């Protein structure tokens, strides 16, 4: 099974997690877009529906309405994997088609169907429901984020991982758990200061987001340790993925030193197949044991847990 292939597994979509600042900015801009959308609709209703004047409205794509402009902007990126976001896109396209129909009818002086108007109002109400859903999910999601790095914290980690274990069992699909520890991180803090250490942690977290799939899960386990969950991925494939990630980290210059010079960071990885019979803690312990074997030998390497080491 290729790591890049689409996952076909049971259960709800796993929401993408963005850094808290980007989520907050997205929520704020969504609220502003919602207010502009309300103003736009009032003006559209008065001028098009009541007065048959279409001169002020040129609507061809969803970006021509305030909510559509937000939907197509970079500020919506943290919401892209949320089911409500996907539903919002469909409702915006429905509204666009309905608005265009009304504009044609108004320009031609033709009557407007009561059924069409009712359908349009229903679409607007559905839009409001999707917007509220996005906002609620986003605020809930912030409580589950590590405020420094933006990856998941340990708030729901065990429940999430147990769900993945059950998903893997039901679908008879593999799933890998990896532990990651940044090498010699204490020396980074001692040499460059804790503020620089924080910048390194944020940068490493962004590399996880760039290199892994949207539905892979990244948790800040504690300090400079991270836990990765790679659904639909066997341990052999996971080793290849993690080695690619390890090489990316090692090659990435960290331009945060006070004297302006770059320094580099490496990471040690341990990985294990999820055990669908044992408690999820057992899999974490196995990945952790493999990672500590690396830490006590070569560092900057990936090791898979072997049964004889249990």
C-alpha positions, -999 to +999 in steps of 0.1 A: +000+000+000+014+033-010+016+060+016+004+086-009-028+067-017-062+079-005-074+063+027-106+044+026-115+038+062-146+039+083-154+067+107-157+105+106-132+127+089-102+138+110-102+176+112-070+193+101-052+211+129-036+245+121-015+267+143-038+286+168-030+320+153-042+309+119-073+294+133-081+325+153-075+347+123-097+325+102-125+326+127-123+364+130-123+369+092-153+344+090-172+365+114-165+397+094-174+379+062-207+368+078-216+403+087-207+415+052-228+387+038-258+398+058-254+434+046-249+421+010-281+401+012-302+430+025-290+452-003-295+424-029-330+418-016-340+455-017-325+462-051-330+430-070-361+414-055-380+445-047-369+470-073-357+447-101-324+467-103-294+444-111-269+472-119-250+469-087-247+431-088-222+412-109-221+377-095-203+350-116-182+331-090-185+324-053-157+350-046-182+377-057-201+372-024-185+379+010-187+344+024-174+330-009-145+353-008-136+340+027-141+304+015-116+309-013-090+328+007-060+315+025-076+323+058-099+293+054-071+268+050-072+256+087-109+246+081-105+226+048-109+191+063-139+200+084-171+184+070-190+217+076-165+235+054-171+211+025-209+215+031-205+253+031-188+251-003-218+232-018-242+257-003-223+286-017-224+271-052-262+265-047-266+301-037-246+313-066-268+294-091-299+307-074-287+343-074-277+341-110-313+329-118-328+358-100-306+383-117-316+370-151-352+370-142-350+406-129-331+418-159-357+403-182-386+416-161-400+381-156-418+368-125-399+352-097-411+318-086-422+315-050-406+280-049-373+294-062-374+321-035-382+296-008-354+274-019-330+304-019-340+313+017-335+277+027-300+278+013-293+310+033-304+293+065-283+262+057-253+285+051-258+300+085-259+265+101-226+256+084-209+288+095-220+283+131-208+247+129-173+258+116-170+284+144-180+260+171-157+233+159-128+258+156-132+270+192-135+235+204-104+226+184-083+253+200-087+237+234-071+206+220-041+224+205-007+228+219-005+267+221+032+268+212+033+245+182-003+243+170-002+205+169-026+185+190-020+183+227-026+153+249-061+164+259-079+137+238-048+118+226-056+084+242-092+085+231-081+095+195-055+067+194-079+041+208-104+051+181-077+045+155-069+011+170-106+002+167-108+016+132-077-005+122-093-036+138-127-032+121-112-024+086-083-049+090-060-020+079-026-012+094-018+018+115+016+029+128+025+049+159+058+067+161+076+085+189+099+114+179+125+131+201+147+160+190+183+152+196+204+173+221+175+197+226+187+208+260+219+220+245+199+242+221+182+258+250+214+262+269+233+276+239+207+298+223+180+303+250+145+290+255+130+315+230+151+300+202+142+265+215+105+275+211+111+286+175+127+253+167+097+234+181+074+255+160+095+249+129+097+212+134+059+211+138+055+230+105+077+204+089+054+176+102+025+194+085+044+198+052+056+162+051+027+142+065-008+137+051-037+159+064-053+129+083-020+119+099-021+129+136+007+148+154+007+153+191+032+172+213+039+144+238+059+166+261+089+189+259+107+181+227+089+148+222+061+142+196+038+113+189+027+106+153-002+084+143-001+072+106-034+056+097-036+030+069+002+027+070+022-005+079+054-003+098+077-008+067+060+021+049+061+042+080+099+037+082+103+051+047+080+080+055+098+087+088+132+085+072+121+111+046+109+133+075+141+127+094+162+138+064+141+168+059+145+179+095+183+173+095+187+194+063+166+223+074+187+252+086+174+269+118+182+306+113+174+316+149+208+321+166+214+355+180+247+359+160+228+353+128+243+319+120+223+289+111+223+257+131+208+223+125+187+199+144+182+161+142+156+138+155+154+102+166+123+080+157+108+048+170+078+032+153+055+003+160+025-013+143-007-006+163-017-036+183-055-041+177-057-065+207-036-049+234-044-016+250-031+014+229-006+021+257+012-011+247+019+003+212+031+036+226+055+018+249+069-002+220+074+029+198+090+047+228+113+017+235+125+017+198+130+054+199+151+052+231+172+025+215+181+051+188+187+078+214+212+056+232+230+045+200+233+065+168+206+092+172+192+108+140+178+074+128+145+055+126+140+021+143+110-002+142+101-021+173+109-058+171+090-085+191+121-099+207+128-065+224+094-064+242 
